[in-house]
Amino acid sequence: MTITCVGWVDLFTRLNHRYTIVNSLHYCQVNKGLEIFAWCLMPSHLHLICSADHGMLLSDIMRDFKKFTSKQLIQSIKDQPESRSEWLLDLFSKACDHLKRKQEYKVWQDGYHAEMIDTEKFLYQKLNYIHQNPVVDGIVDRPEDYRFSSARNYADLDSELDVFVLPKQFITYN
């Protein structure tokens, strides 16, 4: 699944915003039954290969995750001013103009782009795509060099989140 900021704005260029996402994912793992197999936080979006455990619905977990992180990110923008604070708040405010329900800010695009993974081939295509994303964008030279990705887990390096590591025989970027 892919969750994207409104307007594809590069919100996650600041470390504090990245850790809002990492800490919230960790919370969902521990408290809401989110099982993560792969993830990568790009400047404007988050990729996940995940499922729900403990009788939870993945859609409920994602709804709560987006709602909570939206509030946290807006508060962080207000509390820790940066050069883009005014512009970001204005953008996230204008993203609410079309909404029927009264809302002050909208950080995430509606819904999320989810695809059902039903074959091993498709699973490893998505895993490789997710881990290659920062390489393709020129952020790093190797997937495992990107701190905010499960490529580090798959390379047996320290990582920001624990994930369920899949068998490595079909990973093609190494």
N, C-alpha and C positions, 0 to 999 in steps of 0.2 A: 504494500500500500504506500501511497505517497500523500503527504499532507503538505499543503503549500500556503505560504503567506499571501494575503491579498496583494494583488498587483505584482506578484513575484518579487516583492521588495527584499533586498539583502539584509534582513534583520539579524541574522546569526553571524555577523562579522565581529561582534563584541563577545568577549569571553563570558561575561555575566549572563548574557542571553543564551549562550550555548549551554551553560550549566543549569539554567532554568529548565531546559528541555531534558538534559541528562538526569537531573534529580527527579523530575516528574516521571520519566520513564522508569527509573529505579523504584519509585514509590508504587507505580502501577504493577511492576513485577512482584513486589513484596506484598502488597495489600489488595490488589484487584485481580490477580490471576493472569497477568499479561506474560506470555511466553515469547521471548524474542530469539530468533534464529539468526537474524542479520539486521543491521541498521547502519545508516549513514546520515549525518546531519550536514546538509549543504547550506550555503549562505541564505537561500530563500525557501528551502523545503526539507522535509524529513522523509527518508525512505525506511520502510520496515518490512521484514518478513516476520510475521508474528501470528500467534493464535491466542485463544483465551482458554483458561483452565478454571476449575472450581465452579462450574455452572454459570460463569459469567458470559455475557454476550460481548464479542469484540466491539460491536457498534456502541454499546454502552460505555465500555472502557475508553474508546476513542472520543466519544462525546464529552465525557468527564475530563479527559486529558486536555482536549482543546479548550474547554471552558476554563479550567484551572490555569493552564499556561497563558491563556489570553490575559487573564487578570494579573498574573504575576509579571508578565512582560510589560504590560502597560504601567504597572506600578514601578517597575524597574526603570522604565524610560522617564517617568516623572521624578523619581527619587535620585537617580544617578544621571544627571543631565550630561548630554553629549552634544556634539555639533548638529546632529540630526534630530534631536528631541522634538522640536516644534514641528518639523516637517513630517516625522513619523506619526505623531499624535493627530495631525491634521489629515493625513492619508487614512489612518485607521478610523477616524471619525467620519470622513466622507464615505467610507466603505459601508456605512450604516444607512445612508440616505435612502436606499431603495427598500429597506426592511420594513415590514408591517409592524413588527414588535419593536417597541422603544428600546434602543440600545445605544450606548455612548461610543463604544469602540468595537471594531471588528478586526482581529489580527489574522485569522485563518480564513481561507476560502471555504465556501460551503462544502460539506461532505469531505470525502477523501477518495482518491483514485485507488480502488482496490481491485485486485485480480485474484481469482481462485487458482491456487497452485494445485494442479491435479496430476502432474507427472513429474518424475525425477528430473527429466531433461529441462522442463520449464523452471523447476526449482533452482537448478544450478545456473540457468541462463540469467534469472533474476538476481541470484546471489552474486554472480560475476559482474553484472551490470551495476548493482548497488556499490560494490567495492571498487569498481573502476571509475565511478563518478568523479571523485576528486582528482584522479589522474587525468581524465579527459578534460576537466575544467582547468588543468594546469596548476592546481593547488599544491600537489605533491608529485614526486616521480614514481613512487611505488604505493600501492593501496595501504600497506601496513604502516606507512609513515604518517597517515592521517589520523590524528588523535581521536576524532569524533566519528569513528567507524568501527564496526565489528571485524574489519579486516585484521585488526590487531589481535583479536581473540583467535582468529584462524591462523595467525602466524605465531601463536604462543607468546605474545608480548603482553605487557601490562596494558590494561584497558579501562575505559571509563565505566563500562557496564559489563556485567556477566551475561553471556548468552549461551543458548544451547548450540554448541558447535556441531555442525553436520559433518558426516564423513567427507574427507578432503579429496577423494579420488577424482572428482569432476570439476575441481576448481582450476580454471585455466589461466589465471593471471600470474601465477608464481613462475 
